[in-house]
Amino acid sequence: MTLRSLAMRILLQEDLNFLLTNRLPRRLATHAVGRIARVEHPLVARPALAAWRFFARPDLSDASTTCFASLRDGFTRSLRPGARAFDPDPAVIANPCDAIVGAHGRIDGDALYQVKGFPYRLGDLIPDPALVDRFRDGRFVTLRLTAGMYHRFHAPSDLRVEGVTYLAGDCWNVNPIALKRVERLFCRNERAVIEARIAGTDLPLLLVPVAAILVASIRLGFVDTAPMARALGAERRALDVAVAKGEEMGWFEHGSTIICFVPGNVALAEGLREGAAIRAGEPIARMLG
């Protein structure tokens, strides 16, 4: 057994993992790691990047560069042009990010689940009752980004972004261990609600990026004056922004989750499987008719 295998085996033991990542001052740890991640001095950046490479094993084969000035630069790296191909079929709704597929399926009224046995209400995740009604009995896909993954997310279709709402919250870990122990976890964490419609249709689409422990920052590139979501404040911001399929919409400064919502007359892709890795651009749903 390698040193890394032994370390990961210990760290992934459920009780210890939950203790290390959730039973510590989460905001304090997140703030501290966020400051470390931005430091470009080699005495800080080099060991931080080495630890990230050791534990997260990021695949940098398609990164635009492998030379990073800070840990944050590694997290938020860009890819070489053409590294992610988005399905060109206009009926296909593509995966917005590299991720592990989590809970997905039909929304029962406004009830859905984070993992089996842990339900939550769409109204607890999203503050607007009218928006909840828009996706009642719809479909959802939970997409978890791990620490080593590409952290930017993209438009899953040609979109017209109509609004964004920032919701302050906690920064619980969003890994499967925490999802099996913390009820309504996504509804507790910091998140942004991105409202959109698929261009040329009346079909709504909702993306909810959820931040997590450590560098809990959600950046929104399509917002002209406040790229960090928390800078928007608590009020809904109305927008009218066209975003082309595959165009970058924002990024996390650490691994986290995006939950994608579509209405009931959109079918999820048949190949979705919980626990499977999926790349940005691959199909996750298809418009019917």
ROSE-963922 format. One line per field, with one value per residue (C-alpha): residue in one letter; x, y, z. Coordinates in Angstrom, 3 decimals. Layout:
N
type = (a, ...)
xx = (X, ...)
yy = (Y, ...)
zz = (Z, ...)
end
This chain:
289
type = (m, t, l, r, s, l, a, m, r, i, l, l, q, e, d, l, n, f, l, l, t, n, r, l, p, r, r, l, a, t, h, a, v, g, r, i, a, r, v, e, h, p, l, v, a, r, p, a, l, a, a, w, r, f, f, a, r, p, d, l, s, d, a, s, t, t, c, f, a, s, l, r, d, g, f, t, r, s, l, r, p, g, a, r, a, f, d, p, d, p, a, v, i, a, n, p, c, d, a, i, v, g, a, h, g, r, i, d, g, d, a, l, y, q, v, k, g, f, p, y, r, l, g, d, l, i, p, d, p, a, l, v, d, r, f, r, d, g, r, f, v, t, l, r, l, t, a, g, m, y, h, r, f, h, a, p, s, d, l, r, v, e, g, v, t, y, l, a, g, d, c, w, n, v, n, p, i, a, l, k, r, v, e, r, l, f, c, r, n, e, r, a, v, i, e, a, r, i, a, g, t, d, l, p, l, l, l, v, p, v, a, a, i, l, v, a, s, i, r, l, g, f, v, d, t, a, p, m, a, r, a, l, g, a, e, r, r, a, l, d, v, a, v, a, k, g, e, e, m, g, w, f, e, h, g, s, t, i, i, c, f, v, p, g, n, v, a, l, a, e, g, l, r, e, g, a, a, i, r, a, g, e, p, i, a, r, m, l, g)
xx = (0.000, 1.373, 1.628, -1.145, -3.418, -2.905, -3.556, -6.728, -7.973, -7.651, -9.154, -12.109, -13.105, -16.586, -16.529, -13.064, -13.842, -17.012, -15.179, -12.293, -14.432, -17.543, -16.962, -14.427, -15.095, -16.115, -16.147, -12.844, -11.222, -12.714, -11.434, -7.968, -7.652, -8.974, -6.178, -3.554, -4.890, -4.308, -0.714, 1.754, 4.950, 6.776, 7.255, 3.455, 2.281, 4.624, 3.718, 0.022, 0.108, 2.103, -0.484, -3.295, -1.584, -0.872, -4.391, -6.651, -4.675, -5.913, -5.772, -3.811, -3.350, -5.860, -5.053, -3.903, -0.868, 0.503, 2.540, 0.443, 1.395, -0.927, -3.238, -6.171, -4.681, -4.669, -8.275, -9.561, -7.367, -8.606, -8.409, -6.838, -9.203, -11.387, -10.733, -14.495, -16.865, -20.482, -23.089, -24.193, -27.766, -30.011, -32.426, -29.668, -29.064, -25.401, -23.623, -22.340, -19.245, -16.898, -18.539, -19.612, -23.316, -25.250, -28.951, -31.133, -34.584, -38.124, -39.187, -42.287, -44.287, -41.573, -39.864, -36.512, -33.553, -29.826, -29.193, -31.587, -33.462, -32.582, -35.311, -35.597, -38.049, -37.336, -38.857, -36.125, -33.428, -34.998, -36.633, -39.158, -42.504, -43.229, -39.885, -40.610, -43.931, -42.119, -40.141, -42.800, -42.857, -39.784, -36.422, -33.125, -29.493, -26.977, -23.402, -20.560, -17.162, -14.259, -11.158, -9.061, -11.595, -11.820, -13.801, -15.395, -19.004, -20.588, -23.962, -25.712, -27.683, -28.089, -29.562, -31.113, -30.181, -33.068, -31.983, -29.633, -30.132, -27.349, -28.229, -25.801, -25.301, -23.012, -20.197, -20.756, -18.778, -20.926, -19.310, -21.446, -20.406, -21.880, -24.943, -25.844, -25.629, -26.762, -30.416, -31.251, -27.528, -27.795, -30.459, -28.070, -25.036, -24.078, -25.514, -26.595, -29.859, -29.377, -32.648, -32.594, -34.675, -33.484, -33.072, -35.841, -38.213, -40.298, -38.539, -37.039, -33.744, -32.295, -28.713, -27.954, -24.208, -23.701, -20.499, -18.798, -16.162, -12.749, -12.582, -16.328, -16.513, -18.829, -17.808, -20.304, -18.664, -21.902, -22.664, -20.953, -20.293, -20.086, -18.243, -18.327, -21.851, -21.869, -21.158, -24.638, -26.317, -29.533, -31.876, -32.686, -30.888, -32.849, -30.776, -31.157, -27.933, -27.463, -25.018, -24.112, -24.004, -20.622, -19.733, -18.192, -20.649, -18.565, -16.394, -15.841, -12.654, -12.891, -14.836, -18.560, -21.921, -24.230, -27.869, -29.522, -33.325, -35.494, -39.306, -41.260, -41.467, -37.696, -36.291, -33.068, -30.420, -30.752, -27.054, -26.960, -25.725, -25.161, -21.477, -20.308, -17.875, -19.193, -17.447, -18.697, -20.504, -21.893, -25.715, -27.690, -31.182, -33.146, -36.068, -39.090, -41.139)
yy = (0.000, 3.420, 6.343, 8.131, 5.065, 4.734, 8.449, 8.406, 5.241, 6.945, 10.243, 8.576, 6.619, 8.092, 9.155, 10.671, 12.388, 13.915, 15.027, 16.596, 18.390, 19.374, 19.367, 22.153, 25.898, 25.710, 29.429, 29.987, 27.087, 28.287, 31.828, 30.551, 28.223, 30.955, 33.265, 30.549, 29.656, 33.217, 33.503, 33.472, 33.388, 30.113, 29.230, 28.995, 28.230, 25.313, 23.155, 24.009, 22.948, 19.825, 18.797, 19.410, 17.286, 14.530, 14.245, 15.443, 13.985, 16.596, 15.652, 18.511, 16.932, 19.322, 22.425, 25.531, 25.582, 23.442, 26.238, 27.869, 30.876, 29.861, 27.104, 29.218, 29.305, 25.509, 25.276, 27.784, 26.724, 27.153, 24.440, 24.353, 25.501, 22.621, 20.479, 20.196, 19.661, 20.628, 18.541, 20.741, 19.352, 22.276, 19.779, 18.487, 20.113, 19.577, 19.022, 22.424, 21.144, 18.245, 16.354, 13.175, 12.499, 12.560, 12.260, 12.863, 12.131, 13.439, 16.103, 14.847, 18.042, 20.165, 17.254, 15.846, 14.269, 14.833, 11.102, 8.215, 8.783, 12.474, 14.536, 18.286, 20.802, 22.928, 25.818, 25.458, 25.694, 28.493, 31.530, 32.426, 30.499, 31.392, 29.919, 26.772, 26.377, 26.688, 23.514, 21.576, 17.941, 18.718, 16.964, 17.562, 16.472, 16.938, 17.407, 17.237, 18.746, 17.176, 19.083, 17.913, 18.622, 21.494, 24.099, 26.276, 25.851, 26.613, 27.248, 23.896, 25.371, 28.683, 30.672, 33.969, 34.579, 36.430, 36.748, 35.708, 35.565, 35.060, 33.223, 33.408, 30.260, 27.737, 25.847, 22.188, 19.651, 18.373, 14.947, 11.772, 11.205, 14.562, 14.196, 10.996, 12.754, 16.365, 16.918, 19.580, 20.246, 22.107, 24.354, 25.336, 26.227, 29.395, 29.274, 31.239, 30.754, 31.393, 31.735, 31.282, 30.319, 28.227, 30.551, 30.344, 28.558, 29.242, 26.466, 27.577, 26.229, 26.714, 26.320, 26.391, 26.432, 25.449, 26.400, 24.141, 24.062, 25.631, 28.109, 28.776, 31.382, 31.313, 33.572, 34.615, 35.842, 36.885, 39.500, 42.669, 44.501, 41.826, 38.686, 37.220, 36.022, 37.251, 40.804, 40.879, 41.043, 39.272, 40.822, 39.162, 40.878, 41.002, 40.365, 39.989, 38.323, 35.990, 33.140, 30.719, 26.986, 26.042, 29.627, 30.003, 31.248, 31.166, 29.065, 27.807, 28.435, 24.873, 21.710, 21.923, 21.166, 22.427, 21.349, 21.663, 21.891, 21.499, 21.320, 18.073, 18.128, 17.664, 14.122, 13.307, 11.463, 7.692, 7.182, 9.151, 6.962, 8.010, 7.926, 8.124, 10.782, 13.077, 15.833, 19.260, 19.161, 15.632, 15.298, 15.330, 16.002, 16.408, 18.617, 16.632, 17.390)
zz = (0.000, -0.980, 1.413, -0.470, -0.365, 3.374, 3.957, 1.823, 3.526, 6.898, 5.760, 4.033, 7.121, 7.569, 11.216, 10.939, 7.628, 9.039, 12.174, 10.236, 7.649, 9.597, 13.363, 13.231, 12.896, 9.226, 8.492, 10.229, 8.359, 5.078, 5.609, 6.561, 3.568, 1.298, 2.402, 1.994, -1.463, -2.697, -1.479, -4.365, -2.316, -3.125, 0.559, 0.889, -2.646, -3.361, -0.338, -0.753, -4.411, -3.533, -0.928, -3.420, -6.077, -3.520, -2.085, -4.947, -7.878, -10.379, -14.053, -15.599, -19.020, -20.614, -18.544, -20.400, -18.092, -15.283, -13.736, -11.012, -8.926, -6.079, -4.936, -6.114, -9.616, -9.615, -8.431, -10.974, -13.908, -17.453, -20.103, -23.529, -26.308, -27.456, -24.358, -23.726, -26.650, -26.005, -27.824, -30.762, -30.904, -29.790, -28.174, -25.886, -22.520, -21.749, -18.473, -17.272, -15.446, -14.811, -11.971, -10.242, -10.832, -7.571, -6.830, -9.893, -11.218, -10.923, -8.438, -6.593, -6.360, -4.760, -2.929, -4.015, -2.254, -1.663, -1.122, -0.545, 2.700, 2.941, 1.229, 1.046, -0.399, -3.417, -1.479, 1.156, -1.502, -3.549, -1.869, -4.597, -4.502, -8.142, -9.153, -7.144, -8.992, -12.307, -11.560, -9.642, -10.848, -12.950, -13.157, -11.355, -11.535, -8.715, -9.933, -7.392, -8.207, -6.338, -5.226, -8.183, -10.904, -13.355, -11.388, -14.060, -15.183, -18.535, -20.154, -20.745, -23.662, -25.440, -22.561, -21.671, -18.017, -16.368, -12.771, -9.994, -6.243, -3.713, -0.507, 2.404, 4.418, 6.031, 4.333, 5.178, 3.194, 0.304, -0.052, 0.193, 3.807, 4.882, 2.636, 4.513, 7.890, 7.517, 6.633, 4.041, 3.572, 0.262, 1.791, 4.599, 2.501, 0.669, -2.852, -5.905, -7.806, -11.525, -13.451, -17.216, -20.219, -23.122, -26.104, -28.680, -26.274, -23.180, -21.267, -17.951, -16.648, -13.195, -12.010, -8.290, -7.518, -3.865, -2.043, 0.493, 3.196, 2.545, -0.342, -0.426, -3.177, -6.174, -9.042, -11.729, -14.900, -16.627, -13.946, -15.105, -11.837, -9.120, -10.188, -6.661, -5.875, -2.278, -3.496, -5.022, -1.608, -0.641, -3.200, -6.522, -9.368, -12.616, -15.735, -19.465, -20.571, -23.535, -22.907, -25.695, -25.129, -23.710, -22.785, -19.345, -16.718, -13.554, -11.285, -7.766, -5.833, -4.512, -5.279, -4.616, -6.237, -8.966, -9.024, -12.437, -12.707, -15.809, -16.196, -16.428, -20.220, -20.443, -20.150, -18.321, -20.326, -20.050, -19.347, -16.088, -13.249, -9.666, -8.778, -12.402, -13.592, -16.322, -18.244, -19.164, -22.499, -22.268, -22.430, -19.191, -20.603, -23.829, -24.758, -25.954, -29.037)
end
